[in-house]
Amino acid sequence: MQKSWNGKRYNNLNCFLRNKFGEKVFKISIDAGFSCPNRDGKISSGGCIFCSERGSGDFAGDRRLSISNQFEDVKAIMNKKWSSGKYIAYFQAYTNTYAPIDILRKKYKDALKEEGVVGLAIATRPDCLDDDVISLLEEISKETYLWVELGLQTSKDETAKRINRGYNLDVFEGSIKRLREKGIDVVVHTIFGLPSETEEDMLNTIRYISALDIQGIKFHLLHLMKDTALINLYESGELRFLTMEQYVRLIAESIAILPESVVIHRLTGDSPRDLLVGPMWSLKKWEILNSIDAYLEREDIYQGLYYSTNTPR
């Protein structure tokens, strides 16, 4: 039986938030001024090899500004697209649980004070969720809607080491368990097109994720950006970009593998044009999204189609 989520064949974030809050809700991306243990030497000094100098927060606010000023600046930009709605304050850049508890609490609470905020989204690493942080997140979740984003990227150990992720799957799974015990929603990031990964490797990551107690997923296409460690692999010929046709098909197959309950927060990522080395077709965001919708329709694919067996099409 074909499923539909406000006309889409997958459980999309826009539909989920509208159903939850009764109106349009959009995210305000914030750079709270944090660092990352994969950059400051605690784990590594190089960071993940694909990560930009802004810690994957290239479209977030200016970290030199207060949370309130960033919020207003980004909100003004978003209001050009949507004249009204509610907001999720999105702590996006770097590792947003990597600071003393009193600093974390103040920054989270500052965001919650902003008019129209109905929830927080906090992007972090699974190895930066100690007991004190988990307790704080539980405290916040009792005040507002909260989800925590964890960057898995891949379930393949060999690739994880190559991209310098810095933690193993046991840590990832343990963090999910502890967050879920507190009733906190978990959103997982995955990247398609990582060095040396086959299409089967990418789909295996989705099969792995689909068996976990998660509530959301973000799909990203690997973007090669200037001044990242990934450049070296590209220049040596060890990194080859996916084609748009490959990516669209892989996303469609992944959607079929996921359970219907998992909210799809993103189907492709963004990269600043001036930093992007490739693939350049990734700049055609709406063309990609429309192609995914068309592929799902043409092949009669919808979310959950193969969840029970996890059999690829």
C-alpha positions as CSV (number, residue, x, y, z in Angstrom):
1,M,0.0,0.0,0.0
2,Q,1.4,3.4,-1.0
3,K,2.0,5.8,1.9
4,S,1.9,9.6,1.7
5,W,3.1,12.3,4.0
6,N,1.5,15.5,2.8
7,G,2.0,14.4,-0.8
8,K,5.5,13.0,-0.3
9,R,6.5,9.3,-0.3
10,Y,8.6,9.7,2.8
11,N,8.1,10.9,6.3
12,N,9.6,14.4,5.9
13,L,10.5,16.9,8.6
14,N,8.2,19.6,7.3
15,C,5.2,17.3,7.6
16,F,6.3,16.1,11.0
17,L,6.7,19.6,12.5
18,R,3.5,20.9,11.0
19,N,1.6,17.9,12.6
20,K,3.4,18.5,15.9
21,F,3.0,22.2,16.2
22,G,0.1,23.0,13.9
23,E,2.0,25.5,11.6
24,K,5.2,26.0,9.7
25,V,8.4,25.5,11.8
26,F,11.8,26.3,10.5
27,K,15.3,26.0,12.0
28,I,17.5,28.9,13.0
29,S,21.2,27.8,12.7
30,I,23.5,29.0,15.5
31,D,27.2,28.9,16.0
32,A,27.5,28.9,19.8
33,G,31.3,29.3,19.8
34,F,32.2,25.7,20.8
35,S,35.2,23.6,19.6
36,C,35.5,19.9,18.9
37,P,37.7,17.2,20.6
38,N,38.6,16.0,17.1
39,R,40.2,19.4,16.5
40,D,41.6,20.6,19.8
41,G,43.9,17.6,20.4
42,K,41.8,15.7,22.9
43,I,41.1,13.1,20.3
44,S,42.8,14.5,17.2
45,S,43.9,17.8,15.8
46,G,42.9,17.2,12.2
47,G,39.1,16.9,12.6
48,C,37.0,14.7,10.3
49,I,38.6,15.0,6.8
50,F,35.5,16.4,5.2
51,C,34.7,19.0,7.8
52,S,35.1,22.7,6.9
53,E,36.8,25.4,9.0
54,R,33.4,26.4,10.4
55,G,32.8,22.9,11.8
56,S,29.9,22.1,9.4
57,G,28.2,25.3,10.4
58,D,28.9,27.2,7.2
59,F,25.3,28.6,7.1
60,A,25.0,29.2,10.8
61,G,25.2,32.6,12.5
62,D,28.3,34.6,13.4
63,R,29.9,33.1,16.5
64,R,31.2,36.5,17.4
65,L,27.6,37.6,18.2
66,S,25.4,36.6,21.1
67,I,22.9,33.8,20.7
68,S,20.1,36.4,20.6
69,N,21.8,38.5,17.9
70,Q,22.6,35.5,15.8
71,F,19.0,34.3,16.2
72,E,17.6,37.6,15.0
73,D,20.0,37.8,12.0
74,V,19.2,34.3,10.8
75,K,15.5,34.7,11.4
76,A,15.4,37.8,9.3
77,I,16.9,35.8,6.4
78,M,14.4,33.0,6.9
79,N,11.5,35.3,7.1
80,K,12.1,36.4,3.5
81,K,11.0,32.8,2.6
82,W,8.3,32.4,5.2
83,S,6.5,35.3,6.6
84,S,5.3,33.5,9.7
85,G,5.9,30.4,11.7
86,K,7.7,29.0,14.8
87,Y,11.3,28.2,15.3
88,I,13.7,25.4,16.2
89,A,17.0,26.9,17.5
90,Y,19.6,24.7,15.9
91,F,23.0,24.5,17.6
92,Q,24.8,23.4,14.4
93,A,28.5,24.3,14.3
94,Y,31.2,22.1,15.8
95,T,30.3,20.0,18.9
96,N,27.5,21.5,20.9
97,T,27.9,19.5,24.1
98,Y,31.6,20.1,24.4
99,A,31.8,22.7,27.1
100,P,31.3,23.1,30.8
101,I,27.8,22.4,31.9
102,D,27.1,26.0,33.1
103,I,28.1,27.4,29.7
104,L,25.9,24.8,27.9
105,R,22.9,25.5,30.1
106,K,23.2,29.3,29.6
107,K,23.5,29.1,25.8
108,Y,20.6,26.6,25.5
109,K,18.4,28.7,27.8
110,D,19.3,31.9,25.9
111,A,18.0,30.3,22.7
112,L,14.8,29.2,24.5
113,K,14.1,32.8,25.5
114,E,13.7,33.9,21.9
115,E,10.2,34.6,20.8
116,G,8.6,31.8,18.8
117,V,11.1,29.1,19.7
118,V,9.3,25.7,20.2
119,G,12.3,23.5,20.5
120,L,16.1,22.9,20.3
121,A,18.2,20.8,18.0
122,I,21.7,20.0,19.3
123,A,24.3,18.6,17.0
124,T,27.1,16.8,18.7
125,R,29.4,13.8,18.8
126,P,28.4,10.5,20.6
127,D,31.7,10.6,22.6
128,C,30.7,14.0,24.1
129,L,27.7,12.9,26.1
130,D,28.9,12.2,29.6
131,D,26.5,11.8,32.5
132,D,26.3,15.5,33.3
133,V,25.5,16.4,29.7
134,I,22.8,13.7,29.5
135,S,21.3,15.1,32.7
136,L,21.3,18.6,31.3
137,L,19.7,17.4,28.1
138,E,17.0,15.6,30.1
139,E,16.4,18.9,32.0
140,I,16.0,20.8,28.7
141,S,13.7,18.1,27.2
142,K,11.3,18.6,30.0
143,E,11.0,22.3,29.1
144,T,10.8,22.1,25.3
145,Y,10.9,19.7,22.4
146,L,14.5,18.5,21.9
147,W,16.3,16.3,19.4
148,V,20.0,15.5,19.5
149,E,21.9,14.9,16.2
150,L,24.8,12.4,16.1
151,G,27.2,12.2,13.1
152,L,27.6,8.6,12.3
153,Q,28.4,9.1,8.6
154,T,29.1,5.4,8.0
155,S,28.8,2.1,9.7
156,K,31.9,0.7,8.1
157,D,34.8,0.7,10.5
158,E,37.5,1.0,7.8
159,T,35.8,4.1,6.4
160,A,35.4,5.6,9.8
161,K,39.1,5.4,10.5
162,R,39.9,6.8,7.1
163,I,37.8,9.9,7.6
164,N,39.2,10.3,11.2
165,R,35.8,10.0,12.8
166,G,37.4,9.3,16.2
167,Y,35.0,6.8,17.8
168,N,33.7,3.3,17.3
169,L,30.2,1.9,16.9
170,D,29.9,0.8,20.5
171,V,30.2,4.5,21.6
172,F,27.6,5.5,19.1
173,E,25.1,2.8,20.1
174,G,25.7,3.5,23.8
175,S,24.9,7.2,23.3
176,I,21.7,6.4,21.5
177,K,20.7,4.1,24.4
178,R,21.4,6.7,27.0
179,L,19.5,9.4,25.2
180,R,16.5,7.2,24.5
181,E,16.4,6.2,28.2
182,K,15.7,9.8,28.9
183,G,13.1,10.1,26.2
184,I,15.2,12.3,23.9
185,D,14.8,12.0,20.2
186,V,17.9,11.1,18.2
187,V,18.7,12.1,14.6
188,V,21.6,10.4,12.8
189,H,23.7,11.9,10.0
190,T,25.0,9.8,7.2
191,I,27.2,10.7,4.2
192,F,27.0,9.1,0.8
193,G,30.1,9.2,-1.4
194,L,32.8,8.7,1.2
195,P,36.3,7.6,0.0
196,S,36.4,3.9,-1.2
197,E,32.8,3.2,-0.2
198,T,30.7,1.1,-2.6
199,E,27.0,1.5,-3.1
200,E,26.5,-1.6,-1.0
201,D,28.5,0.0,1.8
202,M,26.3,3.0,1.8
203,L,23.1,0.9,1.8
204,N,24.5,-1.2,4.6
205,T,24.8,1.9,6.7
206,I,21.1,2.6,6.2
207,R,20.3,-1.0,7.1
208,Y,22.3,-0.6,10.2
209,I,20.6,2.6,11.2
210,S,17.1,1.2,10.4
211,A,17.6,-1.4,13.2
212,L,18.4,1.3,15.8
213,D,16.0,3.2,18.1
214,I,16.3,6.5,16.3
215,Q,13.7,9.0,15.4
216,G,15.3,10.9,12.5
217,I,18.0,10.8,9.8
218,K,19.8,13.3,7.7
219,F,21.2,12.2,4.3
220,H,24.3,14.1,3.0
221,L,26.1,13.9,-0.2
222,L,29.9,14.2,0.3
223,H,31.0,17.7,-0.5
224,L,34.6,18.3,-1.3
225,M,35.5,21.8,0.1
226,K,38.6,23.8,-0.1
227,D,41.1,23.7,2.8
228,T,39.9,20.3,4.0
229,A,42.0,17.2,4.5
230,L,39.8,15.4,1.9
231,I,41.5,17.4,-0.8
232,N,44.6,15.2,-0.6
233,L,42.6,12.1,-1.5
234,Y,40.9,13.8,-4.3
235,E,44.2,15.0,-5.8
236,S,45.7,11.5,-5.5
237,G,42.7,10.0,-7.4
238,E,41.4,8.1,-4.4
239,L,38.1,10.1,-4.2
240,R,35.6,9.9,-7.0
241,F,32.3,11.8,-6.9
242,L,29.0,10.1,-7.2
243,T,26.9,11.1,-10.2
244,M,23.5,12.8,-9.6
245,E,21.8,9.7,-11.0
246,Q,23.6,7.4,-8.6
247,Y,22.8,9.6,-5.6
248,V,19.1,9.9,-6.5
249,R,18.8,6.1,-6.8
250,L,20.7,5.4,-3.6
251,I,18.5,7.9,-1.7
252,A,15.4,6.2,-3.1
253,E,16.6,2.8,-2.1
254,S,17.5,4.0,1.4
255,I,14.0,5.5,1.8
256,A,12.5,2.1,1.1
257,I,14.8,0.5,3.7
258,L,13.9,2.9,6.6
259,P,10.9,2.3,8.9
260,E,8.0,4.6,8.4
261,S,8.5,6.1,11.9
262,V,11.9,7.6,11.1
263,V,11.6,11.3,10.1
264,I,13.8,12.2,7.2
265,H,15.2,15.7,8.1
266,R,17.3,16.1,5.0
267,L,17.8,14.4,1.6
268,T,20.9,16.3,0.5
269,G,23.3,18.9,2.1
270,D,24.5,22.3,1.2
271,S,27.9,23.8,0.7
272,P,29.0,27.4,0.1
273,R,29.5,27.8,-3.7
274,D,32.8,29.6,-3.1
275,L,34.2,26.7,-1.1
276,L,32.9,23.8,-3.2
277,V,35.3,21.8,-5.3
278,G,32.8,19.2,-6.2
279,P,30.5,17.6,-7.2
280,M,29.2,20.8,-8.8
281,W,25.8,19.3,-9.5
282,S,25.2,19.3,-5.8
283,L,24.5,23.1,-6.1
284,K,21.2,22.2,-7.9
285,K,19.4,21.4,-4.7
286,W,15.8,21.7,-6.0
287,E,16.6,19.7,-9.1
288,I,18.0,16.9,-6.9
289,L,15.0,16.9,-4.6
290,N,12.6,16.9,-7.6
291,S,14.5,14.1,-9.2
292,I,14.2,12.0,-6.0
293,D,10.5,12.6,-5.9
294,A,10.2,11.7,-9.5
295,Y,12.2,8.5,-9.1
296,L,10.1,7.4,-6.1
297,E,7.0,8.0,-8.1
298,R,8.3,6.2,-11.2
299,E,9.5,3.2,-9.4
300,D,6.6,3.1,-7.0
301,I,8.9,3.4,-3.9
302,Y,7.8,4.7,-0.5
303,Q,9.3,4.8,2.9
304,G,9.2,1.4,4.7
305,L,8.6,-0.6,1.5
306,Y,11.5,-2.9,2.3
307,Y,11.8,-2.3,6.0
308,S,10.5,-5.7,7.1
309,T,13.1,-7.6,5.0
310,N,15.7,-4.9,4.3
311,T,16.0,-6.3,0.9
312,P,17.5,-3.8,-1.7
313,R,15.4,-3.2,-4.8
